[in-house]
Amino acid sequence: MKLDILVFAAHPDDAELSCSGTIAAHVAKGHRVGVVDFTAGEMGTRGTPALRLIEAEKASEVLHLSARENMGFQDVFFQNDSPHQHALIQVLRKYQPEIVLANAVTDRHPDHGKGGALASQACFMSGLRKIETFDEAGHPQHPWRPKFVYHYIQNNFIQPDFVFDITPYWETKLASIKAFKSQFYDPDSKEPESFISSENFFHFIEARAREMGHKIQVTYGEGFTVERMIGVDDLFHLK
């Protein structure tokens, strides 16, 4: 299954929190978008790995994803090393995305910066023909390198290189986040409090989206950083 956009995320809900509006916008335009979560978030304060996987499926339905899978990497302890890079190369060659969206280059949670670097390096390595990988049936895979890698912005503020207007898809973004019910504000929950479980966290998510939107004079936006300069061929298409 070839995808137009593949989103890599260290934890289930990273994609929803950071770039689900952008995902929804591209799905609405007919693009095929998939998400690959590295871990099941098993080290999180709330919920269980099994529940997080169920919630990820619910979020996938909200976003109408074409594919979603979980790599089963060890939460917190996965590394940007050869075994993990090879695993992602197999995924990249399987889905052959034109664009990859990856974790922030640096963030409060060390898995985010680590995951962003792992995704970035795997994207480059996936284009090297002398790295051999095989699909599930044992057939050799062909080299594939995405045209672009963009990093979404997470908890810590990073000056974006560009902002995507998600105003028409704000409610979809919220619905996808709330699919992870175990993780976020629920006055009836008996789970321990966490960094993201307070009601104020949703206010932060909205404030960040409004801040990004304000930069491009729209209501809501999602910011991204780039690894290499973006070129344009029509100044009238810039917003």
Secondary structure, 3 states (H helix, E strand, C coil): CCCCEEEEECCCCHHHHHHHHHHHHHHHCCCCEEEEECCCCCCCCCCCHHHHHHHHHHHHHHHCCCEEEECCCCCCCCCCCHHHHHHHHHHHHHHCCCEEEECCCCCCCHHHHHHHHHHHHHHHHCCCCCCCCECCCCCECCCCCCCEEEEECCCCCCCCCEEEECHHHHHHHHHHHHCCCCCCCCCCCCCCCCCCCCHHHHHHHHHHHHHHHHHCCCCCEEEEEECCCCCCCCHHHCC
